[in-house]
Structures are given as C-alpha cells and as structure tokens.
C-alpha cells in the first residue's frame, strides 16, 4: 500500500472515474487501493467472497468467508490533501457483523497498523491496546454526512465534551477510540458494514462498547452494500450509558 500516498494531488483536482457499487464516486486513489488489496487476496489462494465499496460483491475461487473492504476510508480527505485516511479490511465467517473474526486497518499516511482477532485482543503495531478507562467526555469524534440534520441530533452529546473532532474516516476514528485517544465516536446517519466492520472488532476486542445510537446491538447487522445502521462507540460501558442518555434528550 506504499504507492497510495503518491496519488495525492492538490485539493480536488482528481476527477471521479465513475460510481462504485456502493453508490459513491470512485476516484483513482480508491481504484488503486482496491486493486492492491484484491490482488493480495487473490494471491492467497483462499476461497473468499469480496464485499467492497467499489467492486461490490464478487467471489474469488468460488467464494467463501466474506472479506469486507473499504479501500480508502476517508476518500474526501485524500482527494483534498488532508492526511487522515486508511484502508480497512475485515473477515467474517457468516453473514452478520457479529460473525467478523479478523480485522485490519492501516493508516495510509504514517503506516500505523491496527488489527484484531476475535477473543485475542486488539493491537497497534503489535502492541496490545485498550480504550479509555475513565468516565470523562474528553474527546468526542463524530461523522456528519448531512450536517444540517446530523449535528442537531447529536448536539446534546457534543455539548458535554471537552473537545470534539470531525476527522472524516470512520475506521480510523474507531481504531483511535480502541487505542484510548477518543472517548466516544458517534454517527447518526446510516453506515454500511464495510465502513465500520473492521473498527467494530478492534473496539470490541480492546474492551470498548458499540451499539447504534438507540442502544441496539450492532452484531445482527447484515453484511451488505446497503447503508443500514447508525453508530455509537465508547471507551467503556459507563461512557456509553451516559452518551445514550444524552442522545435521548
């Protein structure tokens, strides 16, 4: 993936190549990243079913375990020259988020590698990580796909935070929450399974809490290309409970 940062150009001069399977615009950086990832999976010799933002759903060697791929999570950051984006990959032995058993997120700017394996913990550059232990709303990160609608919806929560950030890459936000640098991550708009699947396992294996913004479990969510669920992740259960109370105001 070292080739990816070389595709950065001045803000917004990259033109879309078309529309990917998820319905979002595909830029050269998205296509290049997907090609690299799928080439590596194909070379593994495994029978896999790809679920990717750009390609859609495609079987390798007849299909098998599902591999959720977001080739560039934070595409708009990438094409604007903002250095905060990643590639996210998750492997599921089943049809729901709860079936994810492996995940990997790489920061494409500095090379940091986050990974998790079910029941074996979460790691940053091979060192075990853990989320925030205190109940302070130190830093709340959020996504606002429709700011006019989304920000008022989460304002009671944001107003209680010492600091807020809208960083633009859901997978990296979730990885940093698992590391303890973000207290809460919230996205009131619907997300797709490949947007958050890798981050979900890293947060859960690190010891964090993860539901939708109503407090419903994420685990039954179907793995697909559809936007299907809102997101609320927290460093610990007490933070999560307090966040839910504020969101219900």
C-alpha positions as CSV (number, residue, x, y, z in Angstrom):
1,X,0.0,0.0,0.0
2,X,3.0,2.3,0.0
3,X,2.0,3.5,-3.5
4,X,-1.2,5.1,-2.2
5,X,0.2,8.4,-0.7
6,X,1.9,9.1,-4.1
7,X,-1.5,9.6,-5.7
8,X,-2.2,12.7,-3.5
9,X,-2.6,15.8,-5.6
10,X,-3.6,19.4,-4.9
11,X,-7.1,19.6,-3.3
12,X,-10.0,18.5,-5.5
13,X,-8.1,18.2,-8.9
14,X,-8.7,14.4,-9.0
15,X,-11.7,13.6,-11.1
16,X,-14.1,10.7,-10.4
17,X,-13.7,7.7,-12.6
18,X,-17.4,6.8,-12.1
19,X,-19.6,5.5,-9.4
20,X,-18.7,2.4,-7.3
21,X,-21.0,-0.4,-6.3
22,X,-22.0,1.4,-3.1
23,X,-23.2,4.4,-5.0
24,X,-20.4,6.7,-4.0
25,X,-18.0,8.3,-6.6
26,X,-14.8,6.3,-7.3
27,X,-11.6,8.3,-7.5
28,X,-8.2,7.0,-8.8
29,X,-6.9,6.5,-5.3
30,X,-9.9,4.3,-4.4
31,X,-9.4,2.1,-7.5
32,X,-5.7,1.8,-7.0
33,X,-6.1,0.8,-3.3
34,X,-8.8,-1.8,-4.2
35,X,-6.6,-3.3,-6.9
36,X,-3.8,-3.8,-4.5
37,X,-5.9,-5.4,-1.8
38,X,-7.8,-7.7,-4.1
39,X,-4.6,-8.8,-5.9
40,X,-3.2,-9.8,-2.5
41,X,-6.3,-11.7,-1.6
42,X,-6.4,-13.5,-4.9
43,X,-2.7,-14.5,-4.5
44,X,-3.5,-16.0,-1.1
45,X,-5.2,-19.0,-2.8
46,X,-8.2,-18.8,-0.4
47,X,-11.8,-19.1,-1.5
48,X,-13.4,-15.8,-0.5
49,X,-16.4,-13.5,-1.1
50,X,-15.4,-9.9,-1.5
51,X,-17.7,-7.2,-0.2
52,X,-16.1,-3.9,-1.4
53,X,-17.2,-0.3,-1.7
54,X,-16.0,-0.1,-5.3
55,X,-16.2,-3.6,-6.7
56,X,-19.4,-4.7,-4.9
57,X,-19.8,-8.4,-4.2
58,X,-17.6,-10.8,-6.0
59,X,-16.4,-14.4,-5.4
60,X,-12.7,-15.5,-5.6
61,X,-12.2,-19.2,-6.3
62,X,-15.9,-19.9,-5.8
63,X,-16.5,-17.8,-2.8
64,X,-16.2,-18.4,1.0
65,X,-15.6,-16.3,4.0
66,X,-16.7,-12.7,3.5
67,X,-14.0,-10.0,3.2
68,X,-15.3,-6.5,3.9
69,X,-13.1,-3.9,2.2
70,X,-13.1,-0.2,2.3
71,X,-10.1,0.5,0.1
72,X,-9.9,4.2,1.2
73,X,-11.9,5.2,4.2
74,X,-11.7,8.9,4.1
75,X,-11.6,9.4,0.4
76,X,-12.7,13.0,0.6
77,X,-9.8,13.7,2.9
78,X,-7.4,12.0,0.5
79,X,-8.6,14.0,-2.6
80,X,-8.5,17.2,-0.6
81,X,-4.9,16.6,0.6
82,X,-5.9,16.1,4.2
83,X,-3.7,13.5,5.8
84,X,-6.2,11.3,7.6
85,X,-7.4,8.2,5.8
86,X,-6.9,4.5,5.8
87,X,-7.6,1.1,4.3
88,X,-9.9,-1.2,6.3
89,X,-10.4,-5.0,5.9
90,X,-12.5,-7.4,7.9
91,X,-13.1,-11.1,7.6
92,X,-16.4,-12.7,8.6
93,X,-17.3,-16.4,8.8
94,X,-21.0,-15.6,8.3
95,X,-23.5,-13.0,7.1
96,X,-23.6,-10.5,10.0
97,X,-21.3,-8.1,11.8
98,X,-21.2,-10.4,14.8
99,X,-19.5,-13.0,12.5
100,X,-16.4,-10.9,11.9
101,X,-13.4,-12.7,13.3
102,X,-10.4,-10.7,11.9
103,X,-9.8,-7.0,11.1
104,X,-7.0,-4.9,9.9
105,X,-6.8,-1.1,9.5
106,X,-3.7,0.7,8.1
107,X,-3.2,4.4,8.4
108,X,-2.0,5.2,4.8
109,X,-0.1,8.3,5.9
110,X,2.1,7.0,8.7
111,X,1.8,3.2,8.3
112,X,0.3,2.5,11.7
113,X,-1.4,-0.9,11.7
114,X,-4.3,-1.7,13.9
115,X,-5.5,-5.3,14.0
116,X,-7.8,-7.6,16.0
117,X,-8.7,-11.2,16.2
118,X,-11.9,-12.5,17.9
119,X,-11.2,-13.4,21.5
120,X,-7.5,-12.5,21.2
121,X,-7.4,-8.7,21.7
122,X,-6.6,-5.6,19.7
123,X,-3.2,-4.3,18.7
124,X,-1.4,-1.3,17.3
125,X,1.9,-2.1,15.6
126,X,1.8,-5.5,17.5
127,X,1.3,-3.9,21.0
128,X,-1.9,-4.6,22.8
129,X,-4.2,-1.6,23.1
130,X,-7.0,-0.6,25.5
131,X,-9.6,2.2,25.3
132,X,-10.3,5.0,27.8
133,X,-11.0,3.8,31.4
134,X,-12.3,7.0,32.9
135,X,-15.8,8.4,32.5
136,X,-14.7,11.8,31.2
137,X,-16.0,13.0,27.9
138,X,-12.5,14.1,26.9
139,X,-12.8,13.9,23.1
140,X,-15.9,13.1,21.1
141,X,-15.4,12.3,17.4
142,X,-18.3,12.3,15.0
143,X,-19.4,12.0,11.4
144,X,-22.0,14.4,9.9
145,X,-22.9,13.2,6.4
146,X,-25.8,15.6,6.5
147,X,-24.6,18.4,8.9
148,X,-28.0,20.3,8.9
149,X,-29.7,17.1,10.2
150,X,-26.9,15.2,12.0
151,X,-25.3,17.9,14.2
152,X,-28.5,19.0,15.9
153,X,-29.3,15.3,16.6
154,X,-26.0,14.8,18.5
155,X,-25.6,18.3,19.9
156,X,-26.6,17.3,23.5
157,X,-23.7,14.8,23.5
158,X,-21.2,17.2,21.8
159,X,-22.0,20.0,24.2
160,X,-20.8,17.8,27.2
161,X,-17.4,17.1,25.6
162,X,-14.2,18.9,26.5
163,X,-13.2,18.6,22.8
164,X,-14.9,17.5,19.6
165,X,-13.5,16.4,16.2
166,X,-15.0,15.5,12.8
167,X,-12.0,13.7,11.3
168,X,-13.6,12.1,8.3
169,X,-12.5,8.5,8.5
170,X,-14.8,6.2,10.5
171,X,-12.4,3.3,10.6
172,X,-9.5,5.4,11.9
173,X,-11.8,7.1,14.4
174,X,-12.8,3.7,15.8
175,X,-9.2,2.5,15.8
176,X,-8.1,5.5,17.8
177,X,-11.1,5.0,20.2
178,X,-9.8,1.5,20.8
179,X,-6.3,3.0,21.5
180,X,-7.8,5.4,24.1
181,X,-7.3,8.7,22.3
182,X,-11.1,9.2,21.6
183,X,-13.7,8.8,24.3
184,X,-16.8,8.5,22.1
185,X,-17.5,8.1,18.4
186,X,-21.0,8.8,17.0
187,X,-22.5,8.8,13.6
188,X,-26.3,9.4,13.5
189,X,-26.5,8.7,9.7
190,X,-26.7,5.2,8.4
191,X,-23.4,3.4,7.7
192,X,-22.5,0.4,5.6
193,X,-20.9,-2.8,7.0
194,X,-17.6,-2.3,5.3
195,X,-17.4,1.3,6.7
196,X,-17.3,0.1,10.3
197,X,-16.8,-3.7,10.3
198,X,-13.1,-3.6,10.9
199,X,-13.3,-0.9,13.5
200,X,-16.2,-2.7,15.3
201,X,-14.0,-5.7,16.1
202,X,-11.0,-3.6,17.1
203,X,-13.2,-1.6,19.5
204,X,-14.8,-4.7,21.0
205,X,-11.6,-6.7,21.3
206,X,-9.9,-3.7,23.0
207,X,-12.8,-3.6,25.6
208,X,-15.0,-0.8,24.3
209,X,-18.8,-0.7,23.9
210,X,-20.5,-0.5,20.5
211,X,-24.2,-0.1,19.5
212,X,-26.4,2.0,17.3
213,X,-27.4,5.5,18.6
214,X,-30.6,4.0,20.2
215,X,-28.6,1.4,22.1
216,X,-29.5,-1.5,19.9
217,X,-26.8,-4.2,19.2
218,X,-24.7,-3.9,16.1
219,X,-24.0,-7.6,15.9
220,X,-27.1,-8.7,14.0
221,X,-26.5,-6.1,11.2
222,X,-26.3,-7.8,7.8
223,X,-23.1,-7.6,5.8
224,X,-24.1,-5.9,2.6
225,X,-23.5,-2.8,0.4
226,X,-26.6,-1.1,1.9
227,X,-26.5,1.8,4.4
228,X,-28.1,0.1,7.4
229,X,-27.2,1.3,10.9
230,X,-26.2,4.4,13.0
231,X,-23.1,4.1,15.2
232,X,-22.2,4.8,18.8
233,X,-18.9,3.5,20.2
234,X,-17.4,4.3,23.6
235,X,-14.3,3.5,25.5
236,X,-16.2,1.8,28.3
237,X,-19.7,0.9,29.4
238,X,-20.2,3.9,31.7
239,X,-19.3,6.3,29.0
240,X,-21.6,4.5,26.6
241,X,-24.6,4.7,29.0
242,X,-24.0,8.4,29.6
243,X,-23.8,9.0,25.9
244,X,-27.1,7.2,25.3
245,X,-28.8,9.3,28.0
246,X,-27.7,12.5,26.3
247,X,-28.7,11.3,22.8
248,X,-32.2,10.5,24.1
249,X,-32.8,14.1,25.4
